[in-house]
Amino acid sequence: MGRTKHIFVTGGVVSSLGKGLTSASIGMLLQRRGLSIRMQKFDPYINVDPGTMSPYQHGEVYVLDDGSETDLDLGHYERFTNSPLSRDSNWTTGQIYQEVIKKERQGVFLGQTVQVIPHVTNEIKAAISKLAGDDVDVVITEIGGTVGDIESQPFLEAIRQFALDVGKENCLYIHLTLIPYLRAADELKTKPTQHSVGQLRQIGIQPDILICRTERPLGPDERAKIALFCNVPVEAVIEERDKDFSIYEVPLSLVDRGLDELIVRRLGLKAGKPQLDDWRELLHRIRNPKHEVAVAVVGKYAEHRDAYKSIYEALDHGGVAHYAQVRIQRIHSQAIEREGAERLLSGVDGILVPGGFGERGIEGKIQAIRFAREKRIPFLGICLGMQCAIIEFARNVLGWQAANSTEFNKDTPYPVICLLDEQMNITHKGGTMRLGAKPTKIVPGTTAEACYRQPLVWERHRHRYEFNNAYREVFTQAGLTVSGTSPDGKLVEIIEVKDHPWFVAVQFHPEFKSKPTAAHPLFAGFVGAALRRRLVPTTYTDSEIRNEGGEADPMLTGAPPNNGEEAVRR
Ligand code: GLN
């Protein structure tokens, strides 16, 4: 097991306390003190992964390089840290049981009765140990759900046992809890926290550190009371206040409260001071924007805050690169069907159509794209957003009114988007799409090249359908540019519309690789174009500007606090 230390993060009182963000912040602070970290999350639900779950239920599905479809908290891990994430970074009850049942069928258990303790808990512990190693200082394991949930029990039992296996001195238990403020009594209430810690202690876990989410500052009396009742020293009662500006404030406020110092001391880690200069610069830009820009995200889950999580984050990063605040307008694609694009989109500087599945809301997305193309509003299409851009072009430029994707109409006379060959015979759902990081070759002289400034980029995919190559010739003749393909040239990965200030659509998901300190080049480019439209209303196209100066417009590429190009290297 070597020298690896373990941090376990649990949550109490209510869900949605920001356990993922807090875990990501802890990982980031340790990493920025020079430690090597790994992160993982256990999700107590029975689905094998969130890939088949509705965004209404679960929010966004976050895709990793290796193609695993994971919980959106892993997006926070990647945005805050450089810890390598893989299939081993997200486990569900369904996956754990699948492993146990597979072993049972193989006869691995030699006639024993297979039980939650020890067989399921052993499998959970094996998943934790998998991330440990000689080159890893700390593994941070977040337990999804709330203490007291029936589903969480095996995970909590496993992390309790884990300290017995590797030694108490090598483990640290951090419990995130809520201290509600009761207006009627004008008081912060500590009782729910006492109860949730009580529940943890009942199963044998004494938390070492309590992180207390609160909307009001915790006074010395409240901290002393929590410490006494929960059996922790006062210094281990850490306040985490609600953030006014940005989630990216969380790590800095935890530093101010001494959390990283405490963790390092408790685990006996040798670590330097945290390097946070670029992060402070990031916060400075978020707090003091020089510009404002309005971007519409037109999707069918507009009302759900988490359904396009990484897209909203990546737009913010694009804003940071330009010292701009991006005002995101979440527009329901079906509202566009009812009320028209003109009415809902007239005031915006940029339009983004994200990915999705199924027919609902498709026509509204197509109308939004038409509006962006005809009114010369900067447009970024992602995955289904690119497919809709192709359909829109076919219908309104080529005049093929019945053009469609075979996902929505199998019998369309113009199947401009059709099933990938590799998808033809697949009947199983779950993990069967074209998934994960694939290379894209960038065509010189295009807007894509101006943004990426690299000939080959790696981007993550999650789709079954693609551009139908039978139509490539006709489309390009009519003014559509194919600006990125798979290295063999067979799959269209990026398209652009000529004679438009900024119209780019991609078959992959750039939002998964954007970081606050290194905005994804396409998001920096898109927000830059939107900003240019707002500040210098002009009819120049991107290529006209490039042709004059030879160089890409710096207004479009922006200046991230860090270097944006790192985002798309392998
Ligand atoms: N439904 C489309 C496909 O399967 C797009 C998927 C997506 O946007 N992620 O190809």
Boltz pocket constraint, residues with backbone or C-beta under 6 A from the ligand:
constraints:
  - pocket:
      binder: B
      contacts: [[A, 354], [A, 355], [A, 356], [A, 357], [A, 358], [A, 382], [A, 383], [A, 384], [A, 385], [A, 387], [A, 407], [A, 462], [A, 463], [A, 464], [A, 465], [A, 466]]
      max_distance: 6.0
